[in-house]
Amino acid sequence: MIDWSAFGLVLISALVGTCIVVAAFSLGIRLLTVSGRTPIVTPAEFTDAITVITPAELRHAEKRAAKAARKSPLSAGQKRAALYGAWVCFGISGIAVLVGIYLIIGEHLLG
C-alpha cells in the first residue's frame, strides 16, 4: 500500500524547500550586486569546455561591473545594508539546505 498522504506531504515539502532555497539565493545575488560587489567568477580552463571567455571578455565584464558600481544611486549605508542582507539570504539558503539534509539522513545519524 502506498501512503498517498505521506507522499503528498513529501512532495509539498520538497517544493516549498526548493522555492525557499532558490528565492533566498537569488535575492542574495541581487543584493550582492546592488551593494556594488558584482560576483565575477573567472572561468577554469577545461579541455572539454563548451565556452571559455577570453581575458579580453573578462576585463570587459569587470569594467562593466565597476561602472555599474560607480553609477549606483545608493548611499554607503544602503550599500552596506544590501551587503548584510545578501549574507543573510545566503545564510537562509544554506540553513534550508542543511535542514533538508537533516530531514533525509538525520534520524539515521542519531540512531
C-alpha positions in Angstrom: 0.0 0.0 0.0 1.2 3.5 -0.8 0.5 6.1 1.8 -0.6 8.9 -0.5 -0.9 11.5 2.2 2.7 11.0 3.2 3.7 11.1 -0.5 1.8 14.4 -0.9 3.5 15.8 2.3 6.9 15.0 1.0 6.1 16.5 -2.4 4.8 19.7 -0.9 7.7 19.9 1.5 10.2 19.4 -1.4 8.6 22.1 -3.5 8.4 24.6 -0.6 12.0 23.9 0.4 13.2 24.3 -3.2 11.4 27.6 -3.5 12.9 28.9 -0.3 16.5 27.9 -1.4 16.2 29.4 -4.9 14.4 32.6 -3.8 16.8 33.3 -0.9 19.9 32.6 -3.1 18.6 34.7 -6.0 17.7 37.6 -3.6 21.2 37.3 -2.1 22.8 37.5 -5.5 20.7 40.6 -6.4 21.5 42.3 -3.1 25.2 41.5 -3.5 25.1 43.1 -7.0 23.2 46.2 -5.6 25.8 46.6 -2.9 28.4 47.1 -5.6 30.1 43.7 -5.2 29.2 42.0 -8.5 30.3 38.4 -8.4 32.6 37.8 -11.3 34.0 34.3 -11.5 37.0 33.6 -13.7 36.5 30.5 -15.8 38.6 27.5 -15.4 40.3 26.0 -18.3 38.8 22.6 -19.2 39.8 20.6 -22.2 36.1 19.7 -23.0 34.7 23.2 -22.2 31.9 24.4 -24.3 32.7 28.0 -23.8 35.6 29.8 -22.3 35.6 33.5 -22.0 38.8 35.2 -23.2 40.8 37.5 -21.0 39.5 40.5 -23.0 35.9 39.4 -22.3 36.8 39.1 -18.6 38.3 42.6 -18.5 35.2 44.0 -20.3 32.9 42.3 -17.7 35.0 43.7 -14.8 34.9 47.1 -16.4 31.1 47.0 -16.7 30.8 45.9 -13.1 33.0 48.8 -11.9 31.0 51.2 -14.0 27.7 49.9 -12.6 29.1 50.2 -9.0 30.1 53.9 -9.6 26.6 54.7 -11.1 24.8 53.3 -8.1 22.4 55.8 -6.5 22.7 54.1 -3.1 24.5 55.7 -0.2 27.3 53.9 1.6 24.9 52.9 4.4 22.4 51.4 1.9 25.1 49.5 0.1 26.3 48.1 3.5 22.7 47.1 4.4 22.4 45.4 1.0 25.6 43.5 1.6 24.4 42.4 5.0 21.1 41.4 3.5 22.8 39.4 0.9 24.7 37.4 3.5 21.5 36.9 5.5 19.9 35.5 2.3 22.8 33.2 1.7 22.6 32.0 5.3 18.9 31.3 5.0 19.6 29.3 1.8 22.3 27.3 3.5 20.2 26.6 6.6 17.4 25.4 4.4 19.7 23.0 2.6 21.1 21.8 5.9 17.6 21.3 7.3 16.7 19.3 4.2 19.8 17.1 4.6 19.0 16.6 8.3 15.4 15.6 7.4 16.8 13.0 5.0 19.6 11.4 7.0 19.4 13.0 10.5 17.3 10.2 12.0 19.8 7.6 10.9 22.7 9.5 12.3 21.1 10.0 15.7 20.2 6.3 15.9 
